[in-house]
Amino acid sequence: MLERLATLAHAVRFEDLPVAVVSDTKARVLDTLGCAFGALDSDVGRAVRRMAADCGGAPQSTLIGTGEKTSAPLATLVNGSLLRYLDSNDYYFARDPAHPSGNIAAALAVGEREHRSGRDVIAALVAAYEIQLRLCDFAGEPSLWRRGWHHGTNAQFSTAAVAARLSGDDALVTAHAMAIAGSHQNTLAQLQSGAISMIKGTAEGWVAKAGVEAALLAHHGVTGPLALMEGKAGWAETVAGAVDFEALCAPLDGRYRLTDTCIKPYPAVATAVAPVRAAIELHAGLPPLGEIERMTVLLPAFALGTPSAHAGRRYPAQIESAQHSFYYCAAIALLDGACGDAQFTAAAINSTRVRDLLAKVELREDPEFTALWPRSAGGAVELHLRDGRTLSHRCPYPPGHPRLPLTDDELAAKFHDYTDPVLGRAGALALRKAVLDLDACADIREFTCLLGAR
């Protein structure tokens, strides 16, 4: 099965990609880089850079924000942790969710190490997205998450594949790379439950680093168990519980799952994006808080079973928990009419007005949103006032969904908000232009040299 999956990864050719798919890939690279720049001064960002500097490594790949170089695996860890930290990178929902832009850290690091072209990187990214998102669609009984595995587990196969492909290896070596990665990088969901620790932000970055290392091992002749998927003690049986192998490995049919991913306008858990937008829409007509009897957040049934709906998230203690709290995200968006970095500070989290409103928030299932799941993570907010009136707004499709995509101006604004403070306006504009021209780049090093502040 891994040989079939590797063959699929090598079947994606840039020449066959529709113009819209190439454009969507660039949009995700742009958005992901912006997220990484925004996390440069985070506690996780500083810690992983210190760790990389402590370990040393061949100067193969560029670190986002600083322009320093380290080994391809360590660059993947650092950059992968940065792009994930704000929880503002792209997402996908199926049996399991995914943040597939974690593949971008591996693609840029290995692409730079191997002097690959922008077209090579784009095609490899489309292939990596396809593998990870097919696993989200067709693996897990009932899902990896409900079996106790973090959804980043699926990325071990896609990051190994993208790294092997960009290393110039054939499908067989790529299959061995995936087998090596899949033997060791199954990740527990506990890292995102309860009080969220700093390691949550490194989940995909750590898996992607291991995917690159697996590809390098395979490149240098190390083999893995090619029956890893279907073997008696294999991944399908022990980790996933069940896998639809025929659907997973079916030939390309012109549909590329990368275009089905959603881009976030807010640094909050993906299932909170729709209710956040609903709350922002209600902000303009917000009555005095004393007139609000209760605030109802409507969600699909799936969302109510996730940690973000747990009663312990009503009063989050730190930024990561606040970003993963339906209670907090909806309340702060209603109060401020916005949901950005300013809404996830210690001062905002601990403010009296927020805590007073949080006491009035209730979560409830909405049948329409449940019926739309997982095609869409819809949401709504209702304000029930003491005089008997109800103010409400519904968002069946969250902003950034393929049916409600962010405009070019919205994507650019998000990118510049995060990137300008690091690179300056001119540097950020140069990087944005380079992303839009990525398919014309003959050597990705011409692109990665723009990732560091001058």
N, C-alpha and C positions, 0 to 999 in steps of 0.2 A: 504493500500500500504506500509506503514512503517513496518507493521508486516511481509509482504512478503520480504521486503528489509532486515529486521533484520534476517529472516530465512536464506537468502542468505549469510549474513555475518557470520553466525554460521556454514554454510555448508562447509566452507573452512577448511580442516584438513591437518595438516602437513604431515601425512602419505600418503596423496594423491598427494602431490606436486611433480612434476617432479624435477629431480636434477638441471636442468637448471634454473627453477624458483627460487629454494632456492639460487642458486649461484647469480642470478640476484638481489635477495632481499638483499643479503649481500653486493653486489657491490653498491647498492643505500644507504645502511646504511653507508658504508665506505665513499662514496663521500659526503654524507650529513654531516657527522661528520667533515670532512675536512673543508667544507664550514663554519661550525659553529666556528671552531677554528680560521679560518681566519678573522672572524668578531669580535673577542673577545674584541679588543681595539677600536672598532668603537664607534661613539657617541651614536648610538642606543643601542649597547651592554652595555655600561657603564650606560646609563639611566635606562634600564629595570632592571639591577642588583641592582641599587640604590632603585628603586621602590619596588622590591621584599624584599630587606633588611628592608626598611621602614615599609612594611606591616607585616613582620614576617610570621610565619607559621610553622606547624609541620614539622620536618626534615624527609620528606618522600622520596624525589627524588633529584638527584645530578644535580648541575649546570655544564654545559660543560665548561671546561677551569679552573675553580677555585676549583672544587671539593666540594664546599659548598653545603649544603642541604636546601631545603625549601619545601613547600607543593607541591603536584603533579600539581595542576593548575598553580601555580606561576612558577614552573620549566618548565612547558610546554610553558608558555609565554616567559620566558627568552630564553630557548633553541630554541624555534620556531622562535623567532626574530633573533637570531644569525645565524641560518642556512639559513635564507632567505635574510639577509642583503646584501651580496655580489652579489646577483642575479646570482649565479653560481650553484644553485641546480637544480635537474632534472625537466623536463617539458614534457607536453603532449598537442597536439593540436587536437581539434574536433570542435563541435559547439562553445565550449568555451575552452580556454586554462586551464592549471592547473600546479601547482607546488606541486605534491602530496607528496613530502617528508616532508611536514608539518605534516603529520600523524606520522612521526617518533618521533617527540618531545612528542606527546601524548603517544605513545606506550612505549617509554623508561621510561617516568615519572610514568605512571600507572603500567607498568610491574615491576618496582623497588618497588613501594609502595606495590604491591601484591605478591612480591617474585616469579614472574612467571619465567618459563624456557625460554631459548633462542628459543626453538621450538615454544612455545606459542606465543612469540613476532613475530617471522617470519610469522606464519600462520595468526595472527591478522593483520599484516601489509599487507599481500597479500589481505586479505578481505577488508581492508580500501581502498587500492588503487583501488580495483574492484568497490567499491561503488562510490567513487569520480569520477572515470573515466567513469563509465557508465552514471553518471549524465552529464558529459561533452558531451557524445555521444548523449543522448536521452532527455535532458531537455533544454528548452529555445526556444522561438519563436520570432525572428530568433535565438537569443542567449541571455544569461543573460547579457553579456557585452553590446550588442546593446540596451538592455532595461534599461541600467543605473546601473547594478549591477556588482560589482567586482567578478571575477571568484572564489575568495576564499569563496564565499557564499556556493558553493557546499561542501566545506570541513566541514561545520558544521555537516553534516550527517555522514560523514566518521569518523571524530574524535570522535564523540559521540559513534559510533558503536565500534571503536577499544577500547575506554576506558571502555565501558560497558562489552565487551567480556573479556577483561583482568581483570576486576573486578569480574569475575566469574558469571555474571548474565546470565539469559536465554534470549531467543529471544524476549519474551514479554517485559521484562524490558529494553532490548536494544531498542525496538521500542519506548518505552516511552522516553528513553534518546534522541533519534533522534527527537522525537516530541517536546521535551522541547528545544533542541538546535535550531531546525528549526523555532521555534516561535520568536526567538529573535536575531539571528546572521546574518541577511541578510545585506550585506556590500555594500556601494555605490562605484561605479567605479571612482567617482571624486577624490578619494585618489591617483589615479595614472595618473591624467590628469593635464595639465598645469605645473606649477613649482612644482616638486615633493617634498613633505615634508618628514620628518623623519618617520612619521607614516606609510608610505608605507611599510617599512621593517618589520613592526609588523603585517601586515594584516592577514596572515595565522596563526601566533603565537597567536594573539588575538582570532581568531575563534577557534583554537585548544584548548586554555585555556577554552573557554566557552563550548566546546564539552566535556571536562573532567568534568567540573562543572555540566553539564547537566547529565552526566552518574552517578556522585555521588549523585545528587538529586534523580534520578530514583532508584539508589541502596538503598537509604534510604526511599523509599516508595512514592516519589512524582510522580504523573502521568502527562502525557502530552496529547494533543489532537491527538489521533491516526489517525483521519481523516485529519490531517494537510495537507497531499499531495493533496487529491482529493476533499476536502470539498469545499463548494460554495465560501467561502472566504479563501480558502486554498492556499498553496504555488504554486501549479501548475497554478492556475488561476491568482493570483495576482503578483507573483514574476517571475515565469518562462514563463507564457503565454501559454505554452503547454508542456506536458510530454508524451512520449510514454511509458506508464506504463508496457505494456507486455514485451517490449524489456528491460526496466530497471530492471525488476524483474525476467527475464528468468533464469531458472536453469543454474548452471555451466556446461559448455560443454567441458572443457579441455583447453580452452583459458583463460589465465590470463593476464589482461591488464597491470599489472606491467611491463611485458616484452616489452610492446610497448612504454614505456617512453624513453625519450632521456636524456643523461647525457651531461652537458655542459663542454667544454674545456676552456671556457672564461667567465669572470664575466660580461656578457652583456645580454641585452634582447634576448630571445630565437630566435626571427625572424632575429636577426643580426648575428647569429653564422655563417651561410653559407657565406654571403658577407664578414665577417671578415676573414674567411679562404681564400676566393678568393683574398682578398687584401694582406694577408700575402704571398700567393704564388707569387704575382706580385712584392713583395718588392725587391727580388734579382735583378731584371732587371729594377729597378726604375730609370727613367731618371731624370735629373735636374728638379726641380719643375717648373722652368720658361718655360719648354718645354711642360707642361701639359696645354692644353686648357680647358678641362673639364674632370670631373670624374663622370661616370654614375654608380649608384648602381641599379641593377635590382632585383626586388622582386615580390612575388605573390601579386595579387590585394588586398587580405585581409590585408596584412602588410601595404599597403599604406593608409589604412583607420584607422590605429591605431595612438595613440599619438606620437609614436616614429618617425613617418613620418611628423609630424606637422612642419610647417615652423619655429615655435618658438623654435624648438630643434636644429636648424642649429648651433647656438652658445650657447651651454649649459653653465649655470652659476655655476652648482655644480655637484658633482660626480654622484648623483642619476640620474639627467637629462642626463648626458653624457652617462651613461650606457644604457639609453633608447632613444638614438638618432642614427638613421641609418647614418646620416651625420657624426657624430663624430666617431662612432665605426669603420666605414670603413676607414675614413681618417687617424686616429691614427694607425690602423693596417697596412696600406700601408706605412706610414712614418717610423714606428718602426720595422715592420716585426714581431710584437708580439701584444698580447692583454691580459695583465694581470693587476695586481694591479698598477704597475708602470705607466701604460697608463691612469689611472684614478686619477691622483693627480691634485691639483690646478695648479701646475706649468705646467703640460702638457695641461690642459684644456685652459689655458690662453696664451699659447706660440704663438708667432707671426707666426711661420711656420705652425702650425695647423690651425690657423684662416685664413691664406692666402689660404690654400688648401680647407677649408670648403666653401669658397666663390665660388669654382669651382664645388662643388658637386651637382649633380641632381639625383633625384629618379625617376625610371620609372618601369612600370609593364612589366613583362616578361610572355608571354602566356604559356610557358612550366611550369614555376613555379606555375602559377595560376592553371593549370590542375592537378598538383601534390598535391596541398593543399586540405585537411589538413594532408594528409599522410606524407608530408614532407614540411618543410619550406626552400625551396631552395633559392639560391641567387648567384649573379655574380657581377663582377666589370669590367668596361671598362675604359681604359685611352685613351682619344682622344688627340693626340699630334699635335703640331703646324705644323709639317712637313707632316701631313696627315695620319700618321700611327695610328693604334689602337692596344693596348695591352689589352688582356682580359683573364679572368679565370672564369669558371663556376663551381658551386657546387650544383647539383640537390638535393643531400642529405647532410645535414650538418654533420660534425664530431660529433660523439656521438649518431647519429641516429641508430636505430636497424639494418639498412642495412649498416651502417658504424660505428660500435661500437668502442669506445676507447679500446685500448689494456690494458692488466693487468698492463703493465709498465706505460702507460699513466695515468691510474687511480691511481696507487701508487705514481707517481710523483706529481700529483695534491694534493693528500692527504698529502704527506710529506711537500710540499711547505707551506701548511697552518698550519700543526700540529707540525712540528719539532720546530719552534720558541717558542712554548708554553710548550710542553712536553719534549723537547729534543729528540734526535734521538732514544735513547733507549726506552723512554716512548711511542713515536709514533709507533715504531716497535711492542712494546707489545700490544698496542691498535689495530693495524692493524691485528696482529695475532688473537687477541680475536674476531674481527669481522669475520674473515674467519672461526673461530671455533665456531661461535655463536650457531649453532644447538647442540653443545655438552655442552652448559652451563646449569647447573641444576638450578641455581638461578641467575637471571639477575643482582643481586647486585654484583656478582663476576665480571661482565662486567663493570657496571657503576662506580665501584671504580677506574677504569683506566682513567676516563674522566677528572680528575683534575690533575694539575701540582703538582709534589711532591716538 
